[in-house]
C-alpha cells in the first residue's frame, strides 16, 4: 500500500470543553506571538508542539506526564492552570473542531498514535489528543505540567 497523504482539512466532533480550552489557549498564543487572531489550527499546532516537548522532556528524565492529573475534572484543572473557573454552560453540548493544514493534521495523527502507545491499550481519538494538548499547553505557562 502506498503512503496515504493526510487530508488538508479535518472536522472533529468533540465536547465543548475543547472549545473553551481553545479560547483560553488562543489568548496565550496571542500573548506569546503578539499576532492577533490566530486560527484554531495555529493554536492547536502550538499545543501539539508543547505536548510533544513535554513528553520528550519527561522521557529524558525517565518520567512521564501524569495524564490522570492533566485530564482531571475541569474544576480542578482550572485551579491547577490558574485559570478562571469554567462555567457549566460553556462546557455543555458538542463542538466541531475544524483542523486545516496537512502538517497540523499529520502531527495530530502522530500524537494520537504516541498517546495510544503511552497511555491506553485502546486507540486514542483526536478529541482526547486535542484536549490533552490544550491542557498541557495551558499548564506549561506556569511550569506546572505534572510528571510521575
NUBASE-688477 format. One record per atom (N, C-alpha, C): residue in three letters; x, z, y; atom name. Coordinates in Angstrom, 1 decimal, decimal comma, always signed. Atoms other than C-alpha are relative to their C-alpha. Example, Ala and Ser with C-alpha at 12.3 -4.5 7.8 and 13.67 -1.06 7.14 Angstrom:
ATOM   aa      px      pz      py  at
ATOM  ALA    +0,9    +0,0    -1,2   N
ATOM  ALA   +12,3    +7,8    -4,5  CA
ATOM  ALA    +0,9    +0,0    +1,2   C
ATOM  SER    -0,9    +0,0    -1,1   N
ATOM  SER   +13,7    +7,1    -1,1  CA
ATOM  SER    -0,8    +0,8    +1,1   C
END
This chain:
ATOM   aa      px      pz      py  at
ATOM  UNK    +0,8    +0,0    -1,2   N
ATOM  UNK    +0,0    +0,0    +0,0  CA
ATOM  UNK    +0,9    +0,0    +1,2   C
ATOM  UNK    -0,8    +0,1    -1,2   N
ATOM  UNK    +1,4    -0,9    +3,4  CA
ATOM  UNK    -0,3    +1,2    +0,9   C
ATOM  UNK    +0,2    -1,1    -1,0   N
ATOM  UNK    +1,8    +1,6    +6,2  CA
ATOM  UNK    -1,3    -0,3    +0,8   C
ATOM  UNK    +1,2    +0,2    -0,8   N
ATOM  UNK    -1,5    +2,1    +8,0  CA
ATOM  UNK    +0,3    +0,5    +1,4   C
ATOM  UNK    -0,2    -0,4    -1,4   N
ATOM  UNK    -1,4    +2,2   +11,8  CA
ATOM  UNK    -1,2    +0,9    +0,3   C
ATOM  UNK    +1,2    -0,9    -0,4   N
ATOM  UNK    -3,5    +5,1   +13,1  CA
ATOM  UNK    -0,8    -0,7    +1,1   C
ATOM  UNK    +0,8    +0,6    -1,0   N
ATOM  UNK    -6,3    +4,2   +15,4  CA
ATOM  UNK    +0,5    +0,5    +1,4   C
ATOM  UNK    -0,3    -0,3    -1,4   N
ATOM  UNK    -5,9    +4,2   +19,2  CA
ATOM  UNK    -0,9    +1,0    +0,6   C
ATOM  UNK    +1,0    -0,9    -0,5   N
ATOM  UNK    -9,0    +6,3   +19,7  CA
ATOM  UNK    -0,6    +0,7    -1,2   C
ATOM  UNK    +0,6    -0,8    +1,1   N
ATOM  UNK   -10,4    +9,1   +17,5  CA
ATOM  UNK    -1,0    +1,0    +0,6   C
ATOM  UNK    +1,0    -1,0    -0,5   N
ATOM  UNK   -13,6   +11,1   +18,1  CA
ATOM  UNK    +0,0    +1,1    -1,1   C
ATOM  UNK    +0,0    -1,1    +1,0   N
ATOM  UNK   -13,5   +14,6   +16,5  CA
ATOM  UNK    -1,1    +0,9    +0,5   C
ATOM  UNK    +1,0    -0,9    -0,3   N
ATOM  UNK   -16,6   +16,7   +16,3  CA
ATOM  UNK    +0,5    +1,4    -0,2   C
ATOM  UNK    -0,5    -1,4    +0,1   N
ATOM  UNK   -15,8   +20,4   +16,9  CA
ATOM  UNK    -0,9    +0,9    +0,7   C
ATOM  UNK    +0,8    -1,0    -0,7   N
ATOM  UNK   -17,1   +23,6   +18,3  CA
ATOM  UNK    +0,4    +0,0    +1,4   C
ATOM  UNK    -0,2    -0,1    -1,5   N
ATOM  UNK   -17,5   +24,2   +22,0  CA
ATOM  UNK    +1,2    +0,9    +0,4   C
ATOM  UNK    -1,2    -0,9    -0,3   N
ATOM  UNK   -14,7   +26,8   +21,8  CA
ATOM  UNK    +1,2    -0,9    +0,3   C
ATOM  UNK    -1,1    +0,9    -0,3   N
ATOM  UNK   -12,3   +23,9   +21,8  CA
ATOM  UNK    -0,1    -0,6    +1,4   C
ATOM  UNK    +0,2    +0,5    -1,4   N
ATOM  UNK   -13,8   +22,5   +25,0  CA
ATOM  UNK    +0,4    +1,1    +1,0   C
ATOM  UNK    -0,3    -1,1    -0,9   N
ATOM  UNK   -13,4   +25,9   +26,6  CA
ATOM  UNK    +1,6    +0,2    +0,0   C
ATOM  UNK    -1,5    -0,1    +0,1   N
ATOM  UNK    -9,7   +26,2   +25,3  CA
ATOM  UNK    +0,6    -1,2    +0,8   C
ATOM  UNK    -0,6    +1,1    -0,7   N
ATOM  UNK    -9,1   +22,7   +26,7  CA
ATOM  UNK    -0,1    +0,2    +1,5   C
ATOM  UNK    +0,1    -0,2    -1,5   N
ATOM  UNK   -10,3   +23,7   +30,2  CA
ATOM  UNK    +1,0    +1,0    +0,4   C
ATOM  UNK    -1,0    -1,0    -0,3   N
ATOM  UNK    -8,1   +26,8   +30,1  CA
ATOM  UNK    +1,4    -0,6    -0,1   C
ATOM  UNK    -1,3    +0,6    +0,1   N
ATOM  UNK    -5,1   +24,7   +28,9  CA
ATOM  UNK    +0,3    -1,0    +1,0   C
ATOM  UNK    -0,2    +1,0    -1,1   N
ATOM  UNK    -5,7   +22,0   +31,5  CA
ATOM  UNK    +0,6    +0,6    +1,2   C
ATOM  UNK    -0,5    -0,6    -1,2   N
ATOM  UNK    -5,1   +24,4   +34,3  CA
ATOM  UNK    +1,5    +0,4    -0,2   C
ATOM  UNK    -1,4    -0,3    +0,3   N
ATOM  UNK    -1,8   +25,4   +32,6  CA
ATOM  UNK    +0,9    -1,2    +0,1   C
ATOM  UNK    -0,8    +1,3    -0,1   N
ATOM  UNK    -0,7   +21,8   +32,3  CA
ATOM  UNK    +0,1    -0,4    +1,5   C
ATOM  UNK    -0,1    +0,3    -1,5   N
ATOM  UNK    -1,5   +21,2   +36,0  CA
ATOM  UNK    +1,0    +0,9    +0,7   C
ATOM  UNK    -1,0    -0,9    -0,6   N
ATOM  UNK    +0,5   +24,3   +36,9  CA
ATOM  UNK    +1,4    -0,4    -0,4   C
ATOM  UNK    -1,4    +0,4    +0,5   N
ATOM  UNK    +3,5   +23,1   +34,8  CA
ATOM  UNK    +0,4    -1,3    +0,6   C
ATOM  UNK    -0,5    +1,3    -0,3   N
ATOM  UNK    +3,5   +19,5   +35,8  CA
ATOM  UNK    -0,2    -0,3    +1,5   C
ATOM  UNK    +0,3    +0,3    -1,4   N
ATOM  UNK    +2,0   +19,6   +39,3  CA
ATOM  UNK    -0,9    -1,3    +0,2   C
ATOM  UNK    +0,9    +1,2    +0,0   N
ATOM  UNK    -0,1   +16,5   +38,4  CA
ATOM  UNK    -1,4    +0,4    -0,2   C
ATOM  UNK    +1,4    -0,3    +0,2   N
ATOM  UNK    -3,8   +16,7   +38,9  CA
ATOM  UNK    -0,7    -0,7    -1,1   C
ATOM  UNK    +1,0    +0,6    +1,0   N
ATOM  UNK    -6,5   +16,0   +36,3  CA
ATOM  UNK    +0,7    -0,7    -1,2   C
ATOM  UNK    -0,5    +0,6    +1,3   N
ATOM  UNK    -4,6   +15,4   +33,0  CA
ATOM  UNK    -1,2    -0,3    -0,9   C
ATOM  UNK    +1,1    +0,4    +1,0   N
ATOM  UNK    -6,7   +13,7   +30,3  CA
ATOM  UNK    +0,0    +1,0    -1,1   C
ATOM  UNK    +0,0    -0,9    +1,1   N
ATOM  UNK    -7,8   +15,8   +27,3  CA
ATOM  UNK    +1,1    -0,4    -1,0   C
ATOM  UNK    -1,1    +0,4    +0,9   N
ATOM  UNK    -5,3   +13,7   +25,2  CA
ATOM  UNK    +1,4    +0,5    +0,5   C
ATOM  UNK    -1,3    -0,5    -0,6   N
ATOM  UNK    -2,4   +14,7   +27,6  CA
ATOM  UNK    +0,1    +1,5    -0,3   C
ATOM  UNK    +0,0    -1,4    +0,2   N
ATOM  UNK    -3,4   +18,3   +27,3  CA
ATOM  UNK    +0,3    +0,3    -1,5   C
ATOM  UNK    -0,2    -0,1    +1,5   N
ATOM  UNK    -3,6   +18,0   +23,5  CA
ATOM  UNK    +1,5    -0,3    -0,4   C
ATOM  UNK    -1,4    +0,3    +0,2   N
ATOM  UNK    -0,1   +16,4   +23,5  CA
ATOM  UNK    +0,9    +1,2    +0,3   C
ATOM  UNK    -0,7    -1,2    -0,3   N
ATOM  UNK    +1,3   +19,4   +25,3  CA
ATOM  UNK    -0,2    +1,1    -1,0   C
ATOM  UNK    +0,3    -1,1    +0,9   N
ATOM  UNK    -0,4   +21,8   +23,0  CA
ATOM  UNK    +0,6    -0,3    -1,4   C
ATOM  UNK    -0,6    +0,3    +1,3   N
ATOM  UNK    +0,7   +20,0   +19,8  CA
ATOM  UNK    +1,5    +0,1    +0,1   C
ATOM  UNK    -1,5    -0,2    -0,1   N
ATOM  UNK    +4,3   +19,9   +21,1  CA
ATOM  UNK    +0,4    +1,5    +0,0   C
ATOM  UNK    -0,2    -1,4    +0,0   N
ATOM  UNK    +4,1   +23,6   +21,8  CA
ATOM  UNK    -0,1    +0,7    -1,4   C
ATOM  UNK    +0,2    -0,4    +1,4   N
ATOM  UNK    +2,7   +24,3   +18,3  CA
ATOM  UNK    +1,2    -0,4    -0,9   C
ATOM  UNK    -1,1    +0,5    +0,7   N
ATOM  UNK    +5,4   +22,2   +16,8  CA
ATOM  UNK    +1,3    +0,8    +0,3   C
ATOM  UNK    -1,1    -0,8    -0,4   N
ATOM  UNK    +8,1   +24,0   +18,8  CA
ATOM  UNK    +0,0    +1,4    -0,5   C
ATOM  UNK    +0,1    -1,4    +0,5   N
ATOM  UNK    +6,8   +27,5   +17,9  CA
ATOM  UNK    +0,2    +0,1    -1,5   C
ATOM  UNK    -0,1    +0,0    +1,5   N
ATOM  UNK    +6,6   +26,6   +14,2  CA
ATOM  UNK    +1,5    -0,2    -0,4   C
ATOM  UNK    -1,4    +0,2    +0,2   N
ATOM  UNK   +10,2   +25,4   +14,4  CA
ATOM  UNK    +0,8    +1,2    +0,3   C
ATOM  UNK    -0,7    -1,2    -0,4   N
ATOM  UNK   +11,4   +28,5   +16,2  CA
ATOM  UNK    -0,2    +1,1    -1,1   C
ATOM  UNK    +0,3    -1,0    +1,0   N
ATOM  UNK    +9,6   +30,7   +13,7  CA
ATOM  UNK    +0,8    -0,3    -1,3   C
ATOM  UNK    -0,7    +0,4    +1,2   N
ATOM  UNK   +11,2   +28,8   +10,7  CA
ATOM  UNK    +1,5    +0,3    +0,1   C
ATOM  UNK    -1,4    -0,3    -0,2   N
ATOM  UNK   +14,6   +29,1   +12,2  CA
ATOM  UNK    +0,3    +1,5    +0,0   C
ATOM  UNK    -0,1    -1,5    +0,0   N
ATOM  UNK   +14,1   +32,9   +12,5  CA
ATOM  UNK    -0,5    +0,5    -1,4   C
ATOM  UNK    +0,4    -0,4    +1,4   N
ATOM  UNK   +12,9   +32,9    +8,8  CA
ATOM  UNK    -1,4    +0,7    +0,1   C
ATOM  UNK    +1,3    -0,6    -0,1   N
ATOM  UNK    +9,4   +33,8   +10,0  CA
ATOM  UNK    -1,0    -1,1    +0,1   C
ATOM  UNK    +1,0    +1,0    -0,2   N
ATOM  UNK    +6,1   +32,0   +10,5  CA
ATOM  UNK    -1,0    +0,6    +1,1   C
ATOM  UNK    +1,0    -0,4    -1,0   N
ATOM  UNK    +3,4   +32,1   +13,2  CA
ATOM  UNK    -1,1    +0,8    -0,8   C
ATOM  UNK    +1,1    -0,8    +0,6   N
ATOM  UNK    +0,8   +34,8   +12,4  CA
ATOM  UNK    -1,3    -0,7    +0,4   C
ATOM  UNK    +1,2    +0,8    -0,3   N
ATOM  UNK    -2,1   +32,4   +12,2  CA
ATOM  UNK    -1,3    +0,8    -0,1   C
ATOM  UNK    +1,1    -0,9    +0,0   N
ATOM  UNK    -4,5   +35,2   +11,4  CA
ATOM  UNK    -0,2    +0,6    +1,3   C
ATOM  UNK    +0,1    -0,6    -1,3   N
ATOM  UNK    -3,8   +36,8   +14,7  CA
ATOM  UNK    -0,3    -1,1    +1,1   C
ATOM  UNK    +0,3    +1,0    -0,9   N
ATOM  UNK    -3,7   +33,5   +16,6  CA
ATOM  UNK    -1,4    -0,5    +0,0   C
ATOM  UNK    +1,4    +0,5    +0,2   N
ATOM  UNK    -7,1   +32,5   +15,2  CA
ATOM  UNK    -1,0    +1,1    -0,1   C
ATOM  UNK    +0,9    -1,1    +0,0   N
ATOM  UNK    -8,7   +35,9   +15,7  CA
ATOM  UNK    -1,2    -0,3    +0,8   C
ATOM  UNK    +1,3    +0,3    -0,8   N
ATOM  UNK   -12,2   +36,2   +17,3  CA
ATOM  UNK    +0,4    -0,2    +1,5   C
ATOM  UNK    -0,3    +0,5    -1,4   N
ATOM  UNK   -12,3   +34,7   +20,8  CA
ATOM  UNK    +0,1    +1,2    +0,9   C
ATOM  UNK    -0,1    -1,1    -0,9   N
ATOM  UNK   -12,8   +38,1   +22,5  CA
ATOM  UNK    +1,4    +0,6    -0,1   C
ATOM  UNK    -1,4    -0,5    +0,2   N
ATOM  UNK    -9,5   +39,4   +21,0  CA
ATOM  UNK    +1,0    -1,0    +0,5   C
ATOM  UNK    -0,9    +1,0    -0,5   N
ATOM  UNK    -7,8   +36,1   +21,8  CA
ATOM  UNK    +0,1    +0,0    +1,5   C
ATOM  UNK    -0,1    -0,1    -1,4   N
ATOM  UNK    -8,7   +36,3   +25,4  CA
ATOM  UNK    +0,8    +1,1    +0,5   C
ATOM  UNK    -0,8    -1,1    -0,4   N
ATOM  UNK    -7,2   +39,7   +25,7  CA
ATOM  UNK    +1,5    -0,3    -0,3   C
ATOM  UNK    -1,4    +0,3    +0,4   N
ATOM  UNK    -4,0   +38,6   +23,8  CA
ATOM  UNK    +0,6    -1,0    +0,9   C
ATOM  UNK    -0,6    +1,0    -0,8   N
ATOM  UNK    -3,6   +35,5   +26,0  CA
ATOM  UNK    -0,2    +0,3    +1,5   C
ATOM  UNK    +0,2    -0,5    -1,4   N
ATOM  UNK    -4,5   +37,4   +29,2  CA
ATOM  UNK    -0,9    -1,0    +0,7   C
ATOM  UNK    +1,0    +0,9    -0,6   N
ATOM  UNK    -7,5   +35,1   +29,9  CA
ATOM  UNK    -1,3    +0,7    +0,3   C
ATOM  UNK    +1,3    -0,6    -0,3   N
ATOM  UNK   -10,9   +35,9   +31,4  CA
ATOM  UNK    -0,8    -0,1    -1,3   C
ATOM  UNK    +0,9    +0,1    +1,2   N
ATOM  UNK   -13,5   +36,6   +28,7  CA
ATOM  UNK    -0,8    -1,3    +0,0   C
ATOM  UNK    +0,8    +1,2    +0,2   N
ATOM  UNK   -15,2   +33,5   +27,3  CA
ATOM  UNK    -1,5    +0,4    -0,1   C
ATOM  UNK    +1,5    -0,3    +0,0   N
ATOM  UNK   -19,0   +33,5   +27,8  CA
ATOM  UNK    -0,5    -0,6    -1,3   C
ATOM  UNK    +0,7    +0,5    +1,3   N
ATOM  UNK   -21,2   +33,0   +24,7  CA
ATOM  UNK    -0,6    -1,4    +0,3   C
ATOM  UNK    +0,6    +1,3    -0,3   N
ATOM  UNK   -22,9   +30,1   +26,4  CA
ATOM  UNK    +1,0    -1,1    +0,0   C
ATOM  UNK    -1,0    +1,0    -0,1   N
ATOM  UNK   -19,6   +28,3   +26,9  CA
ATOM  UNK    +0,5    -0,3    -1,4   C
ATOM  UNK    -0,5    +0,2    +1,4   N
ATOM  UNK   -18,9   +28,6   +23,1  CA
ATOM  UNK    -1,0    -0,5    -1,0   C
ATOM  UNK    +1,0    +0,4    +1,0   N
ATOM  UNK   -22,2   +27,7   +21,5  CA
ATOM  UNK    -0,1    -1,5    +0,1   C
ATOM  UNK    +0,2    +1,4    +0,1   N
ATOM  UNK   -23,0   +24,2   +20,4  CA
ATOM  UNK    +1,2    -0,8    -0,5   C
ATOM  UNK    -1,0    +0,9    +0,6   N
ATOM  UNK   -20,9   +21,2   +19,4  CA
ATOM  UNK    +0,6    -0,8    +1,2   C
ATOM  UNK    -0,8    +0,7    -1,0   N
ATOM  UNK   -18,3   +19,2   +21,4  CA
ATOM  UNK    +0,6    -1,2    -0,7   C
ATOM  UNK    -0,8    +1,2    +0,6   N
ATOM  UNK   -16,9   +15,7   +20,7  CA
ATOM  UNK    +1,2    -0,1    +0,8   C
ATOM  UNK    -1,3    +0,1    -0,6   N
ATOM  UNK   -13,2   +15,7   +21,5  CA
ATOM  UNK    +0,5    -1,4    -0,3   C
ATOM  UNK    -0,5    +1,4    +0,1   N
ATOM  UNK   -12,0   +12,1   +22,1  CA
ATOM  UNK    +1,4    +0,0    +0,3   C
ATOM  UNK    -1,5    +0,0    -0,1   N
ATOM  UNK    -8,3   +11,7   +21,5  CA
ATOM  UNK    +0,3    -1,5    +0,1   C
ATOM  UNK    -0,4    +1,4    -0,2   N
ATOM  UNK    -6,8    +8,5   +22,8  CA
ATOM  UNK    +1,6    -0,1    -0,1   C
ATOM  UNK    -1,4    +0,2    +0,1   N
ATOM  UNK    -3,3    +7,1   +22,1  CA
ATOM  UNK    +0,5    +0,2    -1,4   C
ATOM  UNK    -0,5    +0,0    +1,4   N
ATOM  UNK    -1,6    +6,3   +18,9  CA
ATOM  UNK    +1,0    +1,1    -0,2   C
ATOM  UNK    -1,1    -1,0    +0,1   N
ATOM  UNK    +1,3    +8,7   +19,5  CA
ATOM  UNK    -0,7    +1,4    -0,2   C
ATOM  UNK    +0,7    -1,3    +0,1   N
ATOM  UNK    -1,1   +11,7   +20,0  CA
ATOM  UNK    -0,7    +0,1    -1,3   C
ATOM  UNK    +0,8    +0,0    +1,2   N
ATOM  UNK    -3,3   +10,8   +17,1  CA
ATOM  UNK    +1,0    +0,1    -1,2   C
ATOM  UNK    -1,0    -0,2    +1,1   N
ATOM  UNK    -0,2   +10,4   +14,8  CA
ATOM  UNK    +0,5    +1,4    +0,0   C
ATOM  UNK    -0,5    -1,4    -0,1   N
ATOM  UNK    +1,1   +13,8   +16,0  CA
ATOM  UNK    -1,1    +1,0    -0,6   C
ATOM  UNK    +1,1    -0,9    +0,5   N
ATOM  UNK    -2,3   +15,4   +15,3  CA
ATOM  UNK    -0,1    -0,1    -1,5   C
ATOM  UNK    +0,1    +0,2    +1,5   N
ATOM  UNK    -2,4   +13,9   +11,8  CA
ATOM  UNK    +1,2    +0,7    -0,7   C
ATOM  UNK    -1,2    -0,7    +0,6   N
ATOM  UNK    +1,1   +15,2   +11,1  CA
ATOM  UNK    -0,1    +1,5    +0,1   C
ATOM  UNK    +0,2    -1,5    -0,1   N
ATOM  UNK    +0,2   +18,7   +12,4  CA
ATOM  UNK    -1,0    +0,4    -1,0   C
ATOM  UNK    +1,0    -0,3    +1,0   N
ATOM  UNK    -2,9   +18,6   +10,1  CA
ATOM  UNK    +0,7    +0,2    -1,3   C
ATOM  UNK    -0,7    -0,1    +1,2   N
ATOM  UNK    -0,6   +18,0    +7,2  CA
ATOM  UNK    +1,0    +1,2    -0,1   C
ATOM  UNK    -0,9    -1,2    -0,1   N
ATOM  UNK    +2,0   +20,6    +8,3  CA
ATOM  UNK    -0,7    +1,3    -0,1   C
ATOM  UNK    +0,8    -1,3    +0,1   N
ATOM  UNK    -0,6   +23,3    +8,7  CA
ATOM  UNK    -0,6    +0,1    -1,3   C
ATOM  UNK    +0,5    -0,1    +1,4   N
ATOM  UNK    -2,1   +22,4    +5,4  CA
ATOM  UNK    +1,1    +0,5    -0,9   C
ATOM  UNK    -1,1    -0,5    +0,9   N
ATOM  UNK    +1,3   +23,0    +3,7  CA
ATOM  UNK    +0,3    +1,4    +0,3   C
ATOM  UNK    -0,4    -1,4    -0,4   N
ATOM  UNK    +2,0   +26,2    +5,7  CA
ATOM  UNK    -1,1    +1,0    -0,2   C
ATOM  UNK    +1,0    -1,0    -0,1   N
ATOM  UNK    -1,4   +27,8    +5,6  CA
ATOM  UNK    -0,9    +0,1    -1,2   C
ATOM  UNK    +1,1    -0,1    +0,9   N
ATOM  UNK    -4,0   +26,9    +3,1  CA
ATOM  UNK    +0,2    -0,9    -1,3   C
ATOM  UNK    +0,0    +0,9    +1,2   N
ATOM  UNK    -4,5   +25,4    -0,4  CA
ATOM  UNK    -1,0    -1,2    +0,2   C
ATOM  UNK    +0,9    +1,1    -0,2   N
ATOM  UNK    -7,0   +23,0    +1,1  CA
ATOM  UNK    +0,4    -0,7    +1,3   C
ATOM  UNK    -0,4    +0,8    -1,1   N
ATOM  UNK    -6,8   +20,4    +3,8  CA
ATOM  UNK    -0,5    +0,6    +1,3   C
ATOM  UNK    +0,3    -0,5    -1,4   N
ATOM  UNK    -6,7   +21,5    +7,5  CA
ATOM  UNK    -0,6    -1,2    +0,7   C
ATOM  UNK    +0,7    +1,1    -0,7   N
ATOM  UNK    -9,1   +19,4    +9,6  CA
ATOM  UNK    +0,5    +0,0    +1,5   C
ATOM  UNK    -0,5    +0,2    -1,4   N
ATOM  UNK    -8,3   +18,1   +13,1  CA
ATOM  UNK    -0,6    +1,1    +1,0   C
ATOM  UNK    +0,6    -0,9    -0,9   N
ATOM  UNK   -10,8   +20,5   +14,8  CA
ATOM  UNK    +0,8    +1,4    -0,1   C
ATOM  UNK    -0,8    -1,2    +0,1   N
ATOM  UNK    -8,8   +23,5   +13,4  CA
ATOM  UNK    +1,4    -0,1    +0,6   C
ATOM  UNK    -1,3    +0,2    -0,6   N
ATOM  UNK    -5,5   +22,0   +14,4  CA
ATOM  UNK    +0,0    +0,0    +1,5   C
ATOM  UNK    +0,2    +0,0    -1,4   N
ATOM  UNK    -6,7   +21,4   +17,9  CA
ATOM  UNK    -0,2    +1,4    +0,6   C
ATOM  UNK    +0,3    -1,4    -0,4   N
ATOM  UNK    -8,0   +25,0   +18,2  CA
ATOM  UNK    +1,3    +0,8    +0,0   C
ATOM  UNK    -1,3    -0,8    +0,2   N
ATOM  UNK    -4,7   +26,4   +16,8  CA
ATOM  UNK    +1,0    -0,4    +1,1   C
ATOM  UNK    -1,0    +0,5    -1,0   N
ATOM  UNK    -2,5   +24,2   +19,1  CA
ATOM  UNK    -0,4    +0,5    +1,4   C
ATOM  UNK    +0,4    -0,5    -1,3   N
ATOM  UNK    -4,5   +25,1   +22,2  CA
ATOM  UNK    +0,2    +1,5    +0,2   C
ATOM  UNK    -0,2    -1,5    -0,1   N
ATOM  UNK    -4,4   +28,8   +21,4  CA
ATOM  UNK    +1,5    +0,3    +0,0   C
ATOM  UNK    -1,5    -0,2    +0,0   N
ATOM  UNK    -0,6   +28,7   +20,7  CA
ATOM  UNK    +0,5    -0,4    +1,4   C
ATOM  UNK    -0,4    +0,4    -1,4   N
ATOM  UNK    -0,1   +26,8   +24,0  CA
ATOM  UNK    -0,3    +1,1    +1,0   C
ATOM  UNK    +0,5    -1,0    -1,0   N
ATOM  UNK    -2,1   +29,4   +25,9  CA
ATOM  UNK    +0,8    +1,3    -0,2   C
ATOM  UNK    -0,8    -1,2    +0,2   N
ATOM  UNK    -0,3   +32,3   +24,2  CA
ATOM  UNK    +1,5    -0,1    +0,4   C
ATOM  UNK    -1,4    +0,2    -0,3   N
ATOM  UNK    +3,1   +30,8   +24,8  CA
ATOM  UNK    +0,3    +0,2    +1,5   C
ATOM  UNK    -0,2    -0,2    -1,5   N
ATOM  UNK    +2,6   +31,0   +28,6  CA
ATOM  UNK    +0,4    +1,4    +0,3   C
ATOM  UNK    -0,4    -1,4    -0,2   N
ATOM  UNK    +3,1   +34,8   +28,2  CA
ATOM  UNK    +1,0    +0,5    -1,0   C
ATOM  UNK    -1,0    -0,4    +1,1   N
ATOM  UNK    +5,6   +34,7   +25,3  CA
ATOM  UNK    -0,6    +0,9    -1,0   C
ATOM  UNK    +0,6    -0,9    +1,0   N
ATOM  UNK    +3,1   +36,3   +23,0  CA
ATOM  UNK    -0,5    -0,6    -1,3   C
ATOM  UNK    +0,4    +0,7    +1,2   N
ATOM  UNK    +2,9   +33,9   +20,1  CA
ATOM  UNK    +0,4    +1,0    -1,2   C
ATOM  UNK    -0,4    -1,0    +1,0   N
ATOM  UNK    +2,7   +36,4   +17,2  CA
ATOM  UNK    +0,6    -0,6    -1,3   C
ATOM  UNK    -0,7    +0,5    +1,2   N
ATOM  UNK    +5,0   +35,9   +14,2  CA
ATOM  UNK    +0,2    +1,1    -1,0   C
ATOM  UNK    -0,2    -1,0    +1,1   N
ATOM  UNK    +5,4   +37,6   +10,9  CA
ATOM  UNK    +1,2    -0,5    -0,9   C
END
